[in-house]
Amino acid sequence: MLNADIDLIEPLGADTLVYGRLDSQGTRIAARLHASAAARAGRLPLRYRPADAHYFDAASGKRLS
């Protein structure tokens, strides 16, 4: 379980993308939610499957394996 501070919501029809921060160091997160999920700015608890997560290097933007 993650608690993200959501600051941007992007409705895309069947899905909604939410963007925010995980901690005071500014770790950014993007999550895809089903359109029926109640997305709003502020604290949002998120559950995820680690096998489905993608990680990126902050400096280069390249995906980490």
PDBQT receptor file of N, H, CA, C and O in Angstrom, charges set to zero:
ATOM      1  N   MET A   1       0.842  -1.177   0.000  1.00  0.00    +0.000 N 
ATOM      2  CA  MET A   1       0.000   0.000   0.000  1.00  0.00    +0.000 C 
ATOM      3  C   MET A   1       0.885   1.237   0.000  1.00  0.00    +0.000 C 
ATOM      4  O   MET A   1       1.834   1.342   0.777  1.00  0.00    +0.000 OA
ATOM      5  N   LEU A   2       0.561   2.155  -0.871  1.00  0.00    +0.000 N 
ATOM      6  H   LEU A   2      -0.210   2.069  -1.502  1.00  0.00    +0.000 HD
ATOM      7  CA  LEU A   2       1.266   3.436  -0.953  1.00  0.00    +0.000 C 
ATOM      8  C   LEU A   2       0.271   4.551  -0.672  1.00  0.00    +0.000 C 
ATOM      9  O   LEU A   2      -0.914   4.420  -0.979  1.00  0.00    +0.000 OA
ATOM     10  N   ASN A   3       0.739   5.630  -0.097  1.00  0.00    +0.000 N 
ATOM     11  H   ASN A   3       1.702   5.736   0.153  1.00  0.00    +0.000 HD
ATOM     12  CA  ASN A   3      -0.077   6.827   0.063  1.00  0.00    +0.000 C 
ATOM     13  C   ASN A   3       0.576   7.928  -0.747  1.00  0.00    +0.000 C 
ATOM     14  O   ASN A   3       1.675   8.379  -0.427  1.00  0.00    +0.000 OA
ATOM     15  N   ALA A   4      -0.101   8.358  -1.793  1.00  0.00    +0.000 N 
ATOM     16  H   ALA A   4      -0.994   7.991  -2.053  1.00  0.00    +0.000 HD
ATOM     17  CA  ALA A   4       0.438   9.380  -2.678  1.00  0.00    +0.000 C 
ATOM     18  C   ALA A   4      -0.311  10.693  -2.464  1.00  0.00    +0.000 C 
ATOM     19  O   ALA A   4      -1.509  10.700  -2.182  1.00  0.00    +0.000 OA
ATOM     20  N   ASP A   5       0.405  11.788  -2.602  1.00  0.00    +0.000 N 
ATOM     21  H   ASP A   5       1.379  11.782  -2.831  1.00  0.00    +0.000 HD
ATOM     22  CA  ASP A   5      -0.193  13.118  -2.562  1.00  0.00    +0.000 C 
ATOM     23  C   ASP A   5      -0.410  13.531  -4.020  1.00  0.00    +0.000 C 
ATOM     24  O   ASP A   5       0.517  14.009  -4.673  1.00  0.00    +0.000 OA
ATOM     25  N   ILE A   6      -1.615  13.352  -4.523  1.00  0.00    +0.000 N 
ATOM     26  H   ILE A   6      -2.368  12.964  -3.992  1.00  0.00    +0.000 HD
ATOM     27  CA  ILE A   6      -1.942  13.557  -5.932  1.00  0.00    +0.000 C 
ATOM     28  C   ILE A   6      -2.062  15.044  -6.234  1.00  0.00    +0.000 C 
ATOM     29  O   ILE A   6      -2.749  15.781  -5.526  1.00  0.00    +0.000 OA
ATOM     30  N   ASP A   7      -1.377  15.480  -7.307  1.00  0.00    +0.000 N 
ATOM     31  H   ASP A   7      -0.819  14.881  -7.882  1.00  0.00    +0.000 HD
ATOM     32  CA  ASP A   7      -1.435  16.891  -7.699  1.00  0.00    +0.000 C 
ATOM     33  C   ASP A   7      -1.889  17.102  -9.141  1.00  0.00    +0.000 C 
ATOM     34  O   ASP A   7      -2.062  18.244  -9.567  1.00  0.00    +0.000 OA
ATOM     35  N   LEU A   8      -2.086  16.015  -9.904  1.00  0.00    +0.000 N 
ATOM     36  H   LEU A   8      -1.945  15.088  -9.558  1.00  0.00    +0.000 HD
ATOM     37  CA  LEU A   8      -2.547  16.142 -11.289  1.00  0.00    +0.000 C 
ATOM     38  C   LEU A   8      -3.397  14.928 -11.639  1.00  0.00    +0.000 C 
ATOM     39  O   LEU A   8      -3.009  13.793 -11.365  1.00  0.00    +0.000 OA
ATOM     40  N   ILE A   9      -4.543  15.167 -12.240  1.00  0.00    +0.000 N 
ATOM     41  H   ILE A   9      -4.857  16.089 -12.463  1.00  0.00    +0.000 HD
ATOM     42  CA  ILE A   9      -5.460  14.100 -12.647  1.00  0.00    +0.000 C 
ATOM     43  C   ILE A   9      -5.725  14.265 -14.135  1.00  0.00    +0.000 C 
ATOM     44  O   ILE A   9      -6.058  15.355 -14.599  1.00  0.00    +0.000 OA
ATOM     45  N   GLU A  10      -5.575  13.167 -14.883  1.00  0.00    +0.000 N 
ATOM     46  H   GLU A  10      -5.304  12.281 -14.505  1.00  0.00    +0.000 HD
ATOM     47  CA  GLU A  10      -5.749  13.200 -16.329  1.00  0.00    +0.000 C 
ATOM     48  C   GLU A  10      -6.779  12.145 -16.747  1.00  0.00    +0.000 C 
ATOM     49  O   GLU A  10      -6.420  10.983 -16.941  1.00  0.00    +0.000 OA
ATOM     50  N   PRO A  11      -8.058  12.532 -16.889  1.00  0.00    +0.000 N 
ATOM     51  CA  PRO A  11      -9.077  11.579 -17.330  1.00  0.00    +0.000 C 
ATOM     52  C   PRO A  11      -8.866  11.224 -18.805  1.00  0.00    +0.000 C 
ATOM     53  O   PRO A  11      -8.683  12.113 -19.636  1.00  0.00    +0.000 OA
ATOM     54  N   LEU A  12      -8.889   9.935 -19.129  1.00  0.00    +0.000 N 
ATOM     55  H   LEU A  12      -9.037   9.212 -18.454  1.00  0.00    +0.000 HD
ATOM     56  CA  LEU A  12      -8.628   9.489 -20.498  1.00  0.00    +0.000 C 
ATOM     57  C   LEU A  12      -9.734   8.575 -21.028  1.00  0.00    +0.000 C 
ATOM     58  O   LEU A  12      -9.472   7.737 -21.891  1.00  0.00    +0.000 OA
ATOM     59  N   GLY A  13     -10.919   8.717 -20.547  1.00  0.00    +0.000 N 
ATOM     60  H   GLY A  13     -11.131   9.398 -19.847  1.00  0.00    +0.000 HD
ATOM     61  CA  GLY A  13     -12.011   7.855 -20.991  1.00  0.00    +0.000 C 
ATOM     62  C   GLY A  13     -12.129   6.642 -20.091  1.00  0.00    +0.000 C 
ATOM     63  O   GLY A  13     -12.641   6.745 -18.976  1.00  0.00    +0.000 OA
ATOM     64  N   ALA A  14     -11.657   5.481 -20.566  1.00  0.00    +0.000 N 
ATOM     65  H   ALA A  14     -11.242   5.398 -21.472  1.00  0.00    +0.000 HD
ATOM     66  CA  ALA A  14     -11.764   4.241 -19.793  1.00  0.00    +0.000 C 
ATOM     67  C   ALA A  14     -10.818   4.214 -18.595  1.00  0.00    +0.000 C 
ATOM     68  O   ALA A  14     -11.043   3.451 -17.655  1.00  0.00    +0.000 OA
ATOM     69  N   ASP A  15      -9.779   5.020 -18.608  1.00  0.00    +0.000 N 
ATOM     70  H   ASP A  15      -9.596   5.640 -19.371  1.00  0.00    +0.000 HD
ATOM     71  CA  ASP A  15      -8.793   5.078 -17.529  1.00  0.00    +0.000 C 
ATOM     72  C   ASP A  15      -8.602   6.523 -17.083  1.00  0.00    +0.000 C 
ATOM     73  O   ASP A  15      -8.971   7.464 -17.785  1.00  0.00    +0.000 OA
ATOM     74  N   THR A  16      -8.025   6.671 -15.911  1.00  0.00    +0.000 N 
ATOM     75  H   THR A  16      -7.725   5.906 -15.341  1.00  0.00    +0.000 HD
ATOM     76  CA  THR A  16      -7.616   7.974 -15.403  1.00  0.00    +0.000 C 
ATOM     77  C   THR A  16      -6.176   7.844 -14.937  1.00  0.00    +0.000 C 
ATOM     78  O   THR A  16      -5.846   6.925 -14.188  1.00  0.00    +0.000 OA
ATOM     79  N   LEU A  17      -5.318   8.756 -15.374  1.00  0.00    +0.000 N 
ATOM     80  H   LEU A  17      -5.586   9.503 -15.983  1.00  0.00    +0.000 HD
ATOM     81  CA  LEU A  17      -3.942   8.785 -14.879  1.00  0.00    +0.000 C 
ATOM     82  C   LEU A  17      -3.871   9.813 -13.770  1.00  0.00    +0.000 C 
ATOM     83  O   LEU A  17      -4.377  10.927 -13.903  1.00  0.00    +0.000 OA
ATOM     84  N   VAL A  18      -3.233   9.424 -12.664  1.00  0.00    +0.000 N 
ATOM     85  H   VAL A  18      -2.822   8.519 -12.555  1.00  0.00    +0.000 HD
ATOM     86  CA  VAL A  18      -3.008  10.354 -11.560  1.00  0.00    +0.000 C 
ATOM     87  C   VAL A  18      -1.512  10.454 -11.322  1.00  0.00    +0.000 C 
ATOM     88  O   VAL A  18      -0.781   9.470 -11.442  1.00  0.00    +0.000 OA
ATOM     89  N   TYR A  19      -1.071  11.647 -10.988  1.00  0.00    +0.000 N 
ATOM     90  H   TYR A  19      -1.664  12.446 -10.891  1.00  0.00    +0.000 HD
ATOM     91  CA  TYR A  19       0.348  11.922 -10.761  1.00  0.00    +0.000 C 
ATOM     92  C   TYR A  19       0.489  12.599  -9.407  1.00  0.00    +0.000 C 
ATOM     93  O   TYR A  19      -0.349  13.409  -9.013  1.00  0.00    +0.000 OA
ATOM     94  N   GLY A  20       1.555  12.258  -8.702  1.00  0.00    +0.000 N 
ATOM     95  H   GLY A  20       2.236  11.600  -9.021  1.00  0.00    +0.000 HD
ATOM     96  CA  GLY A  20       1.772  12.878  -7.412  1.00  0.00    +0.000 C 
ATOM     97  C   GLY A  20       3.119  12.519  -6.820  1.00  0.00    +0.000 C 
ATOM     98  O   GLY A  20       4.023  12.057  -7.515  1.00  0.00    +0.000 OA
ATOM     99  N   ARG A  21       3.231  12.742  -5.528  1.00  0.00    +0.000 N 
ATOM    100  H   ARG A  21       2.496  13.118  -4.963  1.00  0.00    +0.000 HD
ATOM    101  CA  ARG A  21       4.478  12.503  -4.787  1.00  0.00    +0.000 C 
ATOM    102  C   ARG A  21       4.234  11.481  -3.684  1.00  0.00    +0.000 C 
ATOM    103  O   ARG A  21       3.160  11.415  -3.087  1.00  0.00    +0.000 OA
ATOM    104  N   LEU A  22       5.283  10.679  -3.434  1.00  0.00    +0.000 N 
ATOM    105  H   LEU A  22       6.156  10.732  -3.919  1.00  0.00    +0.000 HD
ATOM    106  CA  LEU A  22       5.188   9.667  -2.387  1.00  0.00    +0.000 C 
ATOM    107  C   LEU A  22       5.768  10.112  -1.057  1.00  0.00    +0.000 C 
ATOM    108  O   LEU A  22       5.346   9.628  -0.007  1.00  0.00    +0.000 OA
ATOM    109  N   ASP A  23       6.721  11.019  -1.084  1.00  0.00    +0.000 N 
ATOM    110  H   ASP A  23       7.064  11.412  -1.937  1.00  0.00    +0.000 HD
ATOM    111  CA  ASP A  23       7.402  11.375   0.155  1.00  0.00    +0.000 C 
ATOM    112  C   ASP A  23       7.918  12.800   0.090  1.00  0.00    +0.000 C 
ATOM    113  O   ASP A  23       7.784  13.476  -0.931  1.00  0.00    +0.000 OA
ATOM    114  N   SER A  24       8.513  13.254   1.191  1.00  0.00    +0.000 N 
ATOM    115  H   SER A  24       8.622  12.705   2.020  1.00  0.00    +0.000 HD
ATOM    116  CA  SER A  24       9.017  14.622   1.268  1.00  0.00    +0.000 C 
ATOM    117  C   SER A  24      10.221  14.860   0.363  1.00  0.00    +0.000 C 
ATOM    118  O   SER A  24      10.571  16.011   0.100  1.00  0.00    +0.000 OA
ATOM    119  N   GLN A  25      10.861  13.797  -0.117  1.00  0.00    +0.000 N 
ATOM    120  H   GLN A  25      10.577  12.862   0.097  1.00  0.00    +0.000 HD
ATOM    121  CA  GLN A  25      12.000  13.945  -1.028  1.00  0.00    +0.000 C 
ATOM    122  C   GLN A  25      11.544  14.188  -2.460  1.00  0.00    +0.000 C 
ATOM    123  O   GLN A  25      12.366  14.464  -3.333  1.00  0.00    +0.000 OA
ATOM    124  N   GLY A  26      10.257  14.088  -2.706  1.00  0.00    +0.000 N 
ATOM    125  H   GLY A  26       9.589  13.863  -1.996  1.00  0.00    +0.000 HD
ATOM    126  CA  GLY A  26       9.726  14.400  -4.019  1.00  0.00    +0.000 C 
ATOM    127  C   GLY A  26       9.665  13.241  -4.987  1.00  0.00    +0.000 C 
ATOM    128  O   GLY A  26       9.572  13.462  -6.195  1.00  0.00    +0.000 OA
ATOM    129  N   THR A  27       9.713  12.006  -4.498  1.00  0.00    +0.000 N 
ATOM    130  H   THR A  27       9.787  11.826  -3.517  1.00  0.00    +0.000 HD
ATOM    131  CA  THR A  27       9.602  10.850  -5.380  1.00  0.00    +0.000 C 
ATOM    132  C   THR A  27       8.276  10.920  -6.120  1.00  0.00    +0.000 C 
ATOM    133  O   THR A  27       7.213  10.897  -5.500  1.00  0.00    +0.000 OA
ATOM    134  N   ARG A  28       8.336  11.006  -7.455  1.00  0.00    +0.000 N 
ATOM    135  H   ARG A  28       9.200  11.025  -7.958  1.00  0.00    +0.000 HD
ATOM    136  CA  ARG A  28       7.134  11.135  -8.277  1.00  0.00    +0.000 C 
ATOM    137  C   ARG A  28       6.552   9.768  -8.594  1.00  0.00    +0.000 C 
ATOM    138  O   ARG A  28       7.268   8.773  -8.707  1.00  0.00    +0.000 OA
ATOM    139  N   ILE A  29       5.236   9.748  -8.732  1.00  0.00    +0.000 N 
ATOM    140  H   ILE A  29       4.655  10.556  -8.640  1.00  0.00    +0.000 HD
ATOM    141  CA  ILE A  29       4.538   8.524  -9.084  1.00  0.00    +0.000 C 
ATOM    142  C   ILE A  29       3.465   8.865 -10.112  1.00  0.00    +0.000 C 
ATOM    143  O   ILE A  29       2.867   9.940 -10.082  1.00  0.00    +0.000 OA
ATOM    144  N   ALA A  30       3.242   7.932 -11.011  1.00  0.00    +0.000 N 
ATOM    145  H   ALA A  30       3.728   7.059 -11.036  1.00  0.00    +0.000 HD
ATOM    146  CA  ALA A  30       2.112   7.999 -11.941  1.00  0.00    +0.000 C 
ATOM    147  C   ALA A  30       1.373   6.683 -11.802  1.00  0.00    +0.000 C 
ATOM    148  O   ALA A  30       1.991   5.619 -11.760  1.00  0.00    +0.000 OA
ATOM    149  N   ALA A  31       0.058   6.749 -11.731  1.00  0.00    +0.000 N 
ATOM    150  H   ALA A  31      -0.445   7.613 -11.765  1.00  0.00    +0.000 HD
ATOM    151  CA  ALA A  31      -0.738   5.534 -11.582  1.00  0.00    +0.000 C 
ATOM    152  C   ALA A  31      -1.930   5.595 -12.533  1.00  0.00    +0.000 C 
ATOM    153  O   ALA A  31      -2.520   6.653 -12.751  1.00  0.00    +0.000 OA
ATOM    154  N   ARG A  32      -2.268   4.440 -13.090  1.00  0.00    +0.000 N 
ATOM    155  H   ARG A  32      -1.789   3.580 -12.913  1.00  0.00    +0.000 HD
ATOM    156  CA  ARG A  32      -3.437   4.334 -13.965  1.00  0.00    +0.000 C 
ATOM    157  C   ARG A  32      -4.575   3.729 -13.159  1.00  0.00    +0.000 C 
ATOM    158  O   ARG A  32      -4.441   2.642 -12.598  1.00  0.00    +0.000 OA
ATOM    159  N   LEU A  33      -5.682   4.430 -13.106  1.00  0.00    +0.000 N 
ATOM    160  H   LEU A  33      -5.791   5.313 -13.562  1.00  0.00    +0.000 HD
ATOM    161  CA  LEU A  33      -6.861   3.978 -12.387  1.00  0.00    +0.000 C 
ATOM    162  C   LEU A  33      -7.992   3.733 -13.379  1.00  0.00    +0.000 C 
ATOM    163  O   LEU A  33      -8.030   4.343 -14.448  1.00  0.00    +0.000 OA
ATOM    164  N   HIS A  34      -8.898   2.852 -13.029  1.00  0.00    +0.000 N 
ATOM    165  H   HIS A  34      -8.867   2.357 -12.161  1.00  0.00    +0.000 HD
ATOM    166  CA  HIS A  34     -10.106   2.675 -13.829  1.00  0.00    +0.000 C 
ATOM    167  C   HIS A  34     -10.920   3.960 -13.724  1.00  0.00    +0.000 C 
ATOM    168  O   HIS A  34     -10.918   4.611 -12.679  1.00  0.00    +0.000 OA
ATOM    169  N   ALA A  35     -11.611   4.328 -14.788  1.00  0.00    +0.000 N 
ATOM    170  H   ALA A  35     -11.613   3.799 -15.637  1.00  0.00    +0.000 HD
ATOM    171  CA  ALA A  35     -12.377   5.573 -14.809  1.00  0.00    +0.000 C 
ATOM    172  C   ALA A  35     -13.423   5.639 -13.700  1.00  0.00    +0.000 C 
ATOM    173  O   ALA A  35     -13.809   6.735 -13.294  1.00  0.00    +0.000 OA
ATOM    174  N   SER A  36     -13.888   4.502 -13.203  1.00  0.00    +0.000 N 
ATOM    175  H   SER A  36     -13.575   3.612 -13.533  1.00  0.00    +0.000 HD
ATOM    176  CA  SER A  36     -14.895   4.501 -12.140  1.00  0.00    +0.000 C 
ATOM    177  C   SER A  36     -14.302   4.845 -10.766  1.00  0.00    +0.000 C 
ATOM    178  O   SER A  36     -15.051   5.110  -9.825  1.00  0.00    +0.000 OA
ATOM    179  N   ALA A  37     -12.978   4.843 -10.639  1.00  0.00    +0.000 N 
ATOM    180  H   ALA A  37     -12.370   4.627 -11.403  1.00  0.00    +0.000 HD
ATOM    181  CA  ALA A  37     -12.331   5.189  -9.364  1.00  0.00    +0.000 C 
ATOM    182  C   ALA A  37     -12.512   6.686  -9.100  1.00  0.00    +0.000 C 
ATOM    183  O   ALA A  37     -12.439   7.503 -10.018  1.00  0.00    +0.000 OA
ATOM    184  N   ALA A  38     -12.745   7.025  -7.860  1.00  0.00    +0.000 N 
ATOM    185  H   ALA A  38     -12.805   6.362  -7.114  1.00  0.00    +0.000 HD
ATOM    186  CA  ALA A  38     -12.929   8.425  -7.480  1.00  0.00    +0.000 C 
ATOM    187  C   ALA A  38     -11.572   9.084  -7.294  1.00  0.00    +0.000 C 
ATOM    188  O   ALA A  38     -11.015   9.069  -6.196  1.00  0.00    +0.000 OA
ATOM    189  N   ALA A  39     -11.038   9.662  -8.367  1.00  0.00    +0.000 N 
ATOM    190  H   ALA A  39     -11.490   9.673  -9.259  1.00  0.00    +0.000 HD
ATOM    191  CA  ALA A  39      -9.734  10.324  -8.300  1.00  0.00    +0.000 C 
ATOM    192  C   ALA A  39      -9.930  11.796  -7.963  1.00  0.00    +0.000 C 
ATOM    193  O   ALA A  39     -10.776  12.471  -8.550  1.00  0.00    +0.000 OA
ATOM    194  N   ARG A  40      -9.136  12.286  -7.005  1.00  0.00    +0.000 N 
ATOM    195  H   ARG A  40      -8.449  11.738  -6.528  1.00  0.00    +0.000 HD
ATOM    196  CA  ARG A  40      -9.188  13.698  -6.638  1.00  0.00    +0.000 C 
ATOM    197  C   ARG A  40      -7.819  14.107  -6.111  1.00  0.00    +0.000 C 
ATOM    198  O   ARG A  40      -7.025  13.262  -5.697  1.00  0.00    +0.000 OA
ATOM    199  N   ALA A  41      -7.555  15.385  -6.130  1.00  0.00    +0.000 N 
ATOM    200  H   ALA A  41      -8.200  16.071  -6.466  1.00  0.00    +0.000 HD
ATOM    201  CA  ALA A  41      -6.289  15.891  -5.606  1.00  0.00    +0.000 C 
ATOM    202  C   ALA A  41      -6.235  15.650  -4.106  1.00  0.00    +0.000 C 
ATOM    203  O   ALA A  41      -7.264  15.653  -3.430  1.00  0.00    +0.000 OA
ATOM    204  N   GLY A  42      -5.026  15.442  -3.588  1.00  0.00    +0.000 N 
ATOM    205  H   GLY A  42      -4.190  15.440  -4.137  1.00  0.00    +0.000 HD
ATOM    206  CA  GLY A  42      -4.835  15.186  -2.161  1.00  0.00    +0.000 C 
ATOM    207  C   GLY A  42      -4.326  13.774  -1.937  1.00  0.00    +0.000 C 
ATOM    208  O   GLY A  42      -3.852  13.122  -2.867  1.00  0.00    +0.000 OA
ATOM    209  N   ARG A  43      -4.425  13.305  -0.703  1.00  0.00    +0.000 N 
ATOM    210  H   ARG A  43      -4.810  13.835   0.053  1.00  0.00    +0.000 HD
ATOM    211  CA  ARG A  43      -3.928  11.973  -0.342  1.00  0.00    +0.000 C 
ATOM    212  C   ARG A  43      -4.790  10.889  -0.966  1.00  0.00    +0.000 C 
ATOM    213  O   ARG A  43      -6.018  10.920  -0.883  1.00  0.00    +0.000 OA
ATOM    214  N   LEU A  44      -4.117   9.928  -1.594  1.00  0.00    +0.000 N 
ATOM    215  H   LEU A  44      -3.120   9.903  -1.661  1.00  0.00    +0.000 HD
ATOM    216  CA  LEU A  44      -4.821   8.819  -2.233  1.00  0.00    +0.000 C 
ATOM    217  C   LEU A  44      -4.089   7.527  -1.905  1.00  0.00    +0.000 C 
ATOM    218  O   LEU A  44      -2.933   7.369  -2.297  1.00  0.00    +0.000 OA
ATOM    219  N   PRO A  45      -4.726   6.592  -1.194  1.00  0.00    +0.000 N 
ATOM    220  CA  PRO A  45      -4.093   5.305  -0.933  1.00  0.00    +0.000 C 
ATOM    221  C   PRO A  45      -4.141   4.450  -2.207  1.00  0.00    +0.000 C 
ATOM    222  O   PRO A  45      -5.180   4.356  -2.861  1.00  0.00    +0.000 OA
ATOM    223  N   LEU A  46      -3.028   3.842  -2.544  1.00  0.00    +0.000 N 
ATOM    224  H   LEU A  46      -2.184   3.918  -2.013  1.00  0.00    +0.000 HD
ATOM    225  CA  LEU A  46      -2.921   3.017  -3.743  1.00  0.00    +0.000 C 
ATOM    226  C   LEU A  46      -2.364   1.650  -3.382  1.00  0.00    +0.000 C 
ATOM    227  O   LEU A  46      -1.422   1.542  -2.597  1.00  0.00    +0.000 OA
ATOM    228  N   ARG A  47      -2.948   0.611  -3.955  1.00  0.00    +0.000 N 
ATOM    229  H   ARG A  47      -3.714   0.699  -4.592  1.00  0.00    +0.000 HD
ATOM    230  CA  ARG A  47      -2.388  -0.732  -3.866  1.00  0.00    +0.000 C 
ATOM    231  C   ARG A  47      -1.857  -1.075  -5.243  1.00  0.00    +0.000 C 
ATOM    232  O   ARG A  47      -2.422  -0.664  -6.257  1.00  0.00    +0.000 OA
ATOM    233  N   TYR A  48      -0.767  -1.830  -5.275  1.00  0.00    +0.000 N 
ATOM    234  H   TYR A  48      -0.309  -2.163  -4.452  1.00  0.00    +0.000 HD
ATOM    235  CA  TYR A  48      -0.200  -2.210  -6.561  1.00  0.00    +0.000 C 
ATOM    236  C   TYR A  48       0.489  -3.555  -6.458  1.00  0.00    +0.000 C 
ATOM    237  O   TYR A  48       0.839  -4.010  -5.369  1.00  0.00    +0.000 OA
ATOM    238  N   ARG A  49       0.678  -4.183  -7.604  1.00  0.00    +0.000 N 
ATOM    239  H   ARG A  49       0.394  -3.814  -8.488  1.00  0.00    +0.000 HD
ATOM    240  CA  ARG A  49       1.441  -5.426  -7.676  1.00  0.00    +0.000 C 
ATOM    241  C   ARG A  49       2.867  -5.049  -8.085  1.00  0.00    +0.000 C 
ATOM    242  O   ARG A  49       3.063  -4.520  -9.179  1.00  0.00    +0.000 OA
ATOM    243  N   PRO A  50       3.862  -5.308  -7.238  1.00  0.00    +0.000 N 
ATOM    244  CA  PRO A  50       5.233  -4.948  -7.575  1.00  0.00    +0.000 C 
ATOM    245  C   PRO A  50       5.683  -5.479  -8.937  1.00  0.00    +0.000 C 
ATOM    246  O   PRO A  50       6.488  -4.837  -9.610  1.00  0.00    +0.000 OA
ATOM    247  N   ALA A  51       5.178  -6.634  -9.349  1.00  0.00    +0.000 N 
ATOM    248  H   ALA A  51       4.524  -7.156  -8.802  1.00  0.00    +0.000 HD
ATOM    249  CA  ALA A  51       5.571  -7.186 -10.652  1.00  0.00    +0.000 C 
ATOM    250  C   ALA A  51       5.081  -6.316 -11.805  1.00  0.00    +0.000 C 
ATOM    251  O   ALA A  51       5.623  -6.396 -12.907  1.00  0.00    +0.000 OA
ATOM    252  N   ASP A  52       4.072  -5.492 -11.570  1.00  0.00    +0.000 N 
ATOM    253  H   ASP A  52       3.632  -5.427 -10.675  1.00  0.00    +0.000 HD
ATOM    254  CA  ASP A  52       3.526  -4.630 -12.621  1.00  0.00    +0.000 C 
ATOM    255  C   ASP A  52       4.098  -3.216 -12.597  1.00  0.00    +0.000 C 
ATOM    256  O   ASP A  52       3.741  -2.395 -13.441  1.00  0.00    +0.000 OA
ATOM    257  N   ALA A  53       4.975  -2.922 -11.650  1.00  0.00    +0.000 N 
ATOM    258  H   ALA A  53       5.266  -3.590 -10.965  1.00  0.00    +0.000 HD
ATOM    259  CA  ALA A  53       5.533  -1.575 -11.513  1.00  0.00    +0.000 C 
ATOM    260  C   ALA A  53       6.694  -1.364 -12.488  1.00  0.00    +0.000 C 
ATOM    261  O   ALA A  53       7.388  -2.309 -12.862  1.00  0.00    +0.000 OA
ATOM    262  N   HIS A  54       6.887  -0.118 -12.886  1.00  0.00    +0.000 N 
ATOM    263  H   HIS A  54       6.323   0.649 -12.582  1.00  0.00    +0.000 HD
ATOM    264  CA  HIS A  54       8.002   0.276 -13.747  1.00  0.00    +0.000 C 
ATOM    265  C   HIS A  54       8.752   1.378 -13.023  1.00  0.00    +0.000 C 
ATOM    266  O   HIS A  54       8.136   2.291 -12.474  1.00  0.00    +0.000 OA
ATOM    267  N   TYR A  55      10.067   1.303 -13.017  1.00  0.00    +0.000 N 
ATOM    268  H   TYR A  55      10.568   0.561 -13.464  1.00  0.00    +0.000 HD
ATOM    269  CA  TYR A  55      10.906   2.271 -12.323  1.00  0.00    +0.000 C 
ATOM    270  C   TYR A  55      11.814   2.955 -13.325  1.00  0.00    +0.000 C 
ATOM    271  O   TYR A  55      12.294   2.331 -14.271  1.00  0.00    +0.000 OA
ATOM    272  N   PHE A  56      12.051   4.276 -13.106  1.00  0.00    +0.000 N 
ATOM    273  H   PHE A  56      11.661   4.782 -12.337  1.00  0.00    +0.000 HD
ATOM    274  CA  PHE A  56      12.851   5.064 -14.028  1.00  0.00    +0.000 C 
ATOM    275  C   PHE A  56      13.919   5.830 -13.280  1.00  0.00    +0.000 C 
ATOM    276  O   PHE A  56      13.713   6.238 -12.137  1.00  0.00    +0.000 OA
ATOM    277  N   ASP A  57      15.061   6.030 -13.918  1.00  0.00    +0.000 N 
ATOM    278  H   ASP A  57      15.229   5.699 -14.847  1.00  0.00    +0.000 HD
ATOM    279  CA  ASP A  57      16.137   6.829 -13.368  1.00  0.00    +0.000 C 
ATOM    280  C   ASP A  57      15.752   8.297 -13.474  1.00  0.00    +0.000 C 
ATOM    281  O   ASP A  57      15.382   8.761 -14.552  1.00  0.00    +0.000 OA
ATOM    282  N   ALA A  58      15.834   9.029 -12.380  1.00  0.00    +0.000 N 
ATOM    283  H   ALA A  58      16.135   8.652 -11.504  1.00  0.00    +0.000 HD
ATOM    284  CA  ALA A  58      15.427  10.438 -12.372  1.00  0.00    +0.000 C 
ATOM    285  C   ALA A  58      16.301  11.297 -13.254  1.00  0.00    +0.000 C 
ATOM    286  O   ALA A  58      15.807  12.232 -13.884  1.00  0.00    +0.000 OA
ATOM    287  N   ALA A  59      17.590  11.005 -13.317  1.00  0.00    +0.000 N 
ATOM    288  H   ALA A  59      17.991  10.246 -12.805  1.00  0.00    +0.000 HD
ATOM    289  CA  ALA A  59      18.516  11.842 -14.095  1.00  0.00    +0.000 C 
ATOM    290  C   ALA A  59      18.385  11.606 -15.591  1.00  0.00    +0.000 C 
ATOM    291  O   ALA A  59      18.339  12.561 -16.367  1.00  0.00    +0.000 OA
ATOM    292  N   SER A  60      18.323  10.351 -16.004  1.00  0.00    +0.000 N 
ATOM    293  H   SER A  60      18.359   9.575 -15.374  1.00  0.00    +0.000 HD
ATOM    294  CA  SER A  60      18.315  10.039 -17.439  1.00  0.00    +0.000 C 
ATOM    295  C   SER A  60      16.919   9.814 -18.015  1.00  0.00    +0.000 C 
ATOM    296  O   SER A  60      16.701   9.957 -19.218  1.00  0.00    +0.000 OA
ATOM    297  N   GLY A  61      15.980   9.462 -17.142  1.00  0.00    +0.000 N 
ATOM    298  H   GLY A  61      16.157   9.346 -16.165  1.00  0.00    +0.000 HD
ATOM    299  CA  GLY A  61      14.634   9.138 -17.613  1.00  0.00    +0.000 C 
ATOM    300  C   GLY A  61      14.519   7.726 -18.171  1.00  0.00    +0.000 C 
ATOM    301  O   GLY A  61      13.446   7.322 -18.617  1.00  0.00    +0.000 OA
ATOM    302  N   LYS A  62      15.615   6.973 -18.149  1.00  0.00    +0.000 N 
ATOM    303  H   LYS A  62      16.487   7.301 -17.786  1.00  0.00    +0.000 HD
ATOM    304  CA  LYS A  62      15.605   5.610 -18.681  1.00  0.00    +0.000 C 
ATOM    305  C   LYS A  62      14.970   4.655 -17.685  1.00  0.00    +0.000 C 
ATOM    306  O   LYS A  62      15.076   4.821 -16.470  1.00  0.00    +0.000 OA
ATOM    307  N   ARG A  63      14.301   3.641 -18.245  1.00  0.00    +0.000 N 
ATOM    308  H   ARG A  63      14.215   3.506 -19.233  1.00  0.00    +0.000 HD
ATOM    309  CA  ARG A  63      13.670   2.634 -17.410  1.00  0.00    +0.000 C 
ATOM    310  C   ARG A  63      14.729   1.747 -16.772  1.00  0.00    +0.000 C 
ATOM    311  O   ARG A  63      15.692   1.346 -17.425  1.00  0.00    +0.000 OA
ATOM    312  N   LEU A  64      14.543   1.443 -15.485  1.00  0.00    +0.000 N 
ATOM    313  H   LEU A  64      13.761   1.768 -14.954  1.00  0.00    +0.000 HD
ATOM    314  CA  LEU A  64      15.438   0.561 -14.759  1.00  0.00    +0.000 C 
ATOM    315  C   LEU A  64      14.921  -0.865 -14.849  1.00  0.00    +0.000 C 
ATOM    316  O   LEU A  64      13.712  -1.089 -14.793  1.00  0.00    +0.000 OA
ATOM    317  N   SER A  65      15.810  -1.820 -14.986  1.00  0.00    +0.000 N 
ATOM    318  H   SER A  65      16.793  -1.638 -15.031  1.00  0.00    +0.000 HD
ATOM    319  CA  SER A  65      15.400  -3.224 -15.078  1.00  0.00    +0.000 C 
ATOM    320  C   SER A  65      15.242  -3.840 -13.712  1.00  0.00    +0.000 C 
ATOM    321  O   SER A  65      14.901  -5.018 -13.603  1.00  0.00    +0.000 OA
TER     322      SER A  65
